[in-house]
Amino acid sequence: MNTQLTVKELLEPLQTVIGVVEKKQTLPILSHVLIQLKNNQLTLTTTDMEIEIRASHPVQTQEEVSFTIYAKDLIDIIRKLPDTTIIEFIIEESKIYIKTNKNSFELNTFNHQDFPSLPKIENSDVIKVNRQQLKELIENTSFSMGNQDIRAYLNGLYIEVNQNKITVVATDGHRLSIGEITQTNNLSEKKTVILPRKAVLELTKILNKSEHAEVDIHLSNNYFYLDSDDTTIISRLIDGNFPNYSQVLPTDFENTIVIDRLEFLNSLQQASIFVEERTKGVKLVFKESQLNIFSHSERGQAKTQISIKNFDKEIEIAFNIHYLISILEKLTTDEINMVVPGGENQSCMLSSPDDETYQYVVMPMRI
């Protein structure tokens, strides 16, 4: 069986789904992409049995054919070819031959009927979300997710949906990011899921590529499903109880400092030159309406100073400098509020004045 596709028809959906494919798979077929042609539609599917992504593209062919091919090899073959290049696929039982211009390639294939798929989602709650708002929610919080933490529930993004808002939370146990948007959701009860880290990264790519104003999210007990444009992502959820994030939020706001965000960010970036690689610690000393920032390493040391508002106490505290920098890069206002530990507060919180869309909590450290 033979079929032809252009690079333009094939490359964009292939780039959308390729991120799921791992180099080392327990099942060889999981290294493949399923390619299907039907009803003038090209559909590509990849899965690692935890996440499944499907991407479609209209094509000018009446053919109906399905086959699998090693995904990494296919994209390496076509990614540098001109968009108009025609790729011919000659499909046999265990081999696929690719011909393009004067080049030819022979690749192994599997029976397309053996390509696995995640179960169909049933009894899910469906909500519509503004795509741009959801994209910003995820991008402004997901950087605080854990990475390969033994506590699986930290290696993902917590999403909580009730009748009037969507809340997204990420934490690695040392820092925590919270974002929320207000909207009316047609739900009978609160719904919570923990989306795995890999799915969050792939979802972000899809939301950045999408041009739709709204996307549909399906939430079930075991799966997350998002449909946007011609792309669908399905992911298993992390099973576990996410920490009660409200317990680490400050309740005493007496130690609230107002700081120029860019001045603070620039000072920390300069101080980061002389931060110990092992601790990554920076010392902040608040005194007489000034913030002194100290860092040191075996190569040298740095001290910077900036003015602050609304604070005349003396407090000395240390943090992971990269945690502070990443937060200040996400906030966008000229000034920020910084609630430092003291009284009943064990943690530090950074946020924009008069805007509680995003709140960031960082635990202090000893250096």
N, C-alpha and C positions, 0 to 999 in steps of 0.2 A: 504494500500500500504506500502511495506517495502523497505528499502534501507540500504546499509552498506557503511561506509566510515572509513578510518583509521584516527587516531589523526593527523598524519603527513600531510595527504591530506587536512584536515579541518582547522588546527590551524593557519598555516601561512597566508592564505587569510583572516581568521577571525580577526587576529591581525591587518591586514592592514586596514580593514574597520571599526573596532569597535570604533575608535576615533570620528566618526560622531555622534554616538548614545548618546543622552542625557538621564540623569536619569528621568527627568520630561519632558514629551512630551504632546503637545495639542492633538495629535492623538495617541492612544495606539499602532497602527501598526508601528509608527515611532521608537518605542523601539525594533522592530524586525529586524532581518536580513533575506533577501530573499535568499534562497538557491535553485539553479537550477542545474540540471544535464542534459547534452545534448551533444551528439557527443564526448564522452570521455573527457568532460570538466566539471569541477565543477566551478560555478560562484557564488560569494557572493556579495550582494549589500546592502548598507545602505544609508539612506538619512535623513536629517532633513528639507527637502524642500528648503534649501538654498544651501546645498552641497550634492553631490552624489558621492559615491566611489564604484567602482566595481573591484573585484580582482578574478582572475581565476587561476585554478590549474589543470593539466592533471590528469585524474583518469582512472583506469582500469575497466570501467563498461560501458555497452551498454544501461543502463537504461535512461529513460527520465522522470524526475519528478521535480516538483517545490513546495516549501512550505516555510512558514515563521515560525520563532521561536524567542523567546525572547533572544536577543543577549548577554546580560550580564550573564544570567543564563547559556547559552550554553558554553561560554568561561570559566566560573567558574567550570563547570563540567569537561571539557576536558583538561584544561591547565596543570594539574599536572600528567596527565596520560602518560605512555610511548608512543613513536611515533607509535609503531606497534599495539597498542591497536585498536581493531575493535569496532566501534560504530554502533549499529543498531538503525535505526529510524523506528518506526511503526506509520504511518501517518493516522490519521482519520480526520473527518470533522472539529472538533473543538479542538482536542487534539493531541499531539504528545508524544509518549512514547519512551524514550531513554534507551537502555540497553547496559551496558558496563561492562565486567567481570561479577561480581555477583551483580552489582548495577542496579537499575532501577529508572527512573524519569518520572514524568508526567508533561507536560507543555502545556499551552494554545497555540493555533495557530489561524491565520486568513486566509481567502481565499487569496491565493497568487495573484489572479487577482486584488485584491484591493490594492496591494502594490503600492504606488505612485512613479512616476519617473519625473525627470525634462524634460522639452520639448527638442526635438531634435534640435541641433544647426544647423542653416542654415546661409548661406552668411557670413561665417567666414573667416578671413585671417589666413593662416597656416604658421608658421615659425619653422624651425629646430634649436635647441639650443644644444650646448655641455652640457651634463648633469652636469658634475663637475663644469663648470663655472657658470651655473644657480644656482646650490646648494650653491656655495660660495657667489654669489651675494645676494641671499636671506638671508643666515645666517649672513652675514656681514652688513646687513642693517635693517632687520626686528625687531631687538631688540628696535628700536626707535619708533615703532608703538604706537599709543595711545591705551588705554584700557578702554572701556566703556565711552569714551568721548561723550559729548552731540553732538559734531560735528562728525557725522558718518564717514565722509571722512577721518578723522584722525585715525580711528580704522582699518586701512588696509594698504596695500602695493600698491604704485603707480607704474605702469609699463608703460613705454613709449617706443615704437618701431618705428624706422624709417628705411630708406633704408640702413643705414650703422652702426647702433648701437642699443643696448638695454640699457635703463637707468632704474634703480630701486631706488625709494625714499621712505623713511619712516620718519614720524615726529609726535610728540605728542604736538607740539606747543612750547616746551622748548628746544628740541634738534632735530637734523635732520641728517639723514644718506643718502648719495648718492653713488651709485655704478654703473659702466657702463662697458660694454664689446663692443668691436668693431667687427662687423661681417656684412656680406652682407645679407640683407633680401629682399625677393621678395614682396615688398609692393608698391602700387600706391600712398599711402599717409600715414602720421603718424597715428599710432594707440595708444590710451591711455586707460588704464583700472585701476580700484582700486579694488584689490582683498581683501576680508574680512579677518580679523585676523585669524579666525578659519580655513579658507581654506589655509592660508599661513602656519599654523602649520602642517596641514595634508599633504600639498604639500612637506614640508621639509622632513617629515618622508618617503614619497614615493621616493623622490630623493636620500635620504640616503640609501634606501634599493635596489634601482634599480642598475642593472649592465650594462645597455645599455650606449653606448658612447654618443648617441644623443636622445633627446626626441622631440616630436611634440607638439607644443602649438597652439591651435585654439583660436583666439580672435574675438569675435563678439560684438555687441553693448550691450548685456545684460549678456553674459556668458564668462567664462574662462574654457577651456577644455584642459587637458594634458593627453597624452597617453604615457605610459612608461612600457616596458615589458608586463606583464599580468595585469597591473593595470591602471585604468582610473579614473581621478577625474574631476568632473564638478562642477562649482560654479557660483552662481549668482554674479553679480558685485555690488559694492556700487555705488549708484547714487549720484553724487555730483561733485563739481568742486574742484580739489585738489589745494592747495595754490601754487602760483608761487614761487617755491623754490629758483630760481636764485636770487630773490630779497634779500635774507638774506645772500648770499655768500659775503665774503669780497671783496672789490674792491681796497682797499689800503693795500699794503703789506709791508709798511715801518716797522710796528711792528711785524716782523716775527722772531721768536726765534727758535733756534735749540736745542733740548733737547734729552738726552739719554732716550730712551723709557722705558727700564726696570728699570732704576734708578728712573724715574718719577713714574712709576707704583708702585714700591715697597714703595716709600715714601708715596704715596697716600693711599696705603693699610694699612700702619702703622698709618697714620693720621686718617683713618676711624674708628679706635678703639674709638676715642674720638669725634665723631660727634654727634651733637644734632639730636635726632630721628625726631623731627618735621621739622627742616629746611634742614637737611642733607648737610649743607653748609661747605665749606672749603675755607680759605682765602689764595690767592697766592700773594706774594709780590716779584716783580722783582726789584733787586737793585744790581748794581756793579757786573754784570755777575754772579749773584747768584739768585736762586729761593728759597725763604723761604715759607714753607707750614705750616699754622697754623690751628689747629682745637681745639674745646673745647666742653665739655658737663658738666653736673652736677657731673660726676665722676672724671673729671680731664681735662688735656689738653695735646696737643702734638705740637712739632715744629720740622720739619725736613728741611734739606737744601741740595740742589744739585747745581752743576755748570751748566751754560747754555752758549750758543755760540751766537755771532752776536747781542748782545743786552746789552746796558749800560744805558737805561732809567730807571726811577723809576715809576713803575705802581703797583697799589694795586687793586685786583679784586677778586670776590668770585663766586664760582660755586657749583652746586650740585655735591658732590664728587663721587657719584655712576655713574653719567653720564660720568665723565672723566675716571673712572676706566674701564667701559664697552667699551669705545672707544679704550683705550690703549691695552685692551686684544684682540681686533679685528685686530689692526695694527700689522704688523710682522717685520718691519724694525728695525735696531739697533737704528737709530735716527728718530725723527719726527720733522716736522715743526709745530709750533703753532703760528697762527696769532691772536694776542690779540686785543681787542677793542681799538680804538684810531683813530683820524682823522674822516674819513667817516664811519668807521666800528662800528657797534653796537653789533656785535657778535664775538665769537671766533671760529676759524677753525683749526682742526687738520688733518694732512695728512702725507703721506710718501714723503720724498724728491724725486723729479724727477719721481713720479708715481701718476697720478691723477685717478687711478681706483676707489679709495674710498676717499671721503671727508666727514668729520664730523663737524657739526656746533653745538655749545652749546651757549645758551644765558646766560649772567651773571646774578647774583642774589644779593639781598641785605641781609646781615646778621648782 
